[in-house]
Amino acid sequence: MILSFAGRDTEQPFNAIARRAITPPRSIRFGVFSGQSDDFWHGLAVECECRALPSQRPQLTAHIQPAQTPGAA
């Protein structure tokens, strides 16, 4: 619901807000609109992104070769 109001009041279309990450500039806009701090919105975005990472781990690490430690056989 806040995205609908924020889209109208920040002159950005709802679809543009709903499908994009909460960037630092966007977190400032949301903070001013909602009365929350910009840190709240940025932290919320980071938290959501971190929670999604475990399911993306195979894709993110598929081409990475682990580093060899010195002295390892």
BALOKE-319943 format. One record per residue (C-alpha): z, x, y; residue in one letter. Coordinates in steps of 0.1 Angstrom, whole numbers, plus 5000, padded with zeros to 4 digits. Layout:
BEGIN
ZXYA;...
This chain:
BEGIN
500050005000M;500850285024I;497350425018L;495850105030S;497850095062F;497550465067A;493750445063G;493550175090R;495950345114D;494650695110T;491050585112E;490150705077Q;488650485050P;491050385022F;488750534996N;488750865014A;492550875014I;493150744979A;490850994961R;491751314980R;494651544978A;497351525004I;496551835025T;498851975051P;497051795079P;497051475060R;500751515052S;501351535090I;499451215096R;501251035068F;504551165081G;503951035116V;502650695102F;505550645077S;508450805096G;508851055068Q;508651425073S;505351605066D;507251825042D;508051505022F;504351425018W;503351775010H;506151814985G;505151484969L;501551604965A;502651934950V;504951754926E;502151524914C;499751814909E;502352014890C;503051724866R;499351694859A;498952064850L;500152064813P;497351834803S;494852064821Q;496252384806R;493552424779P;490752394804Q;492552624829L;493152904804T;490252874780A;488453194793H;491553404801I;492353704779Q;496053794779P;496754134793A;497754414769Q;501154564775T;501254944774P;502255074740G;501354754722A;499454794690A;
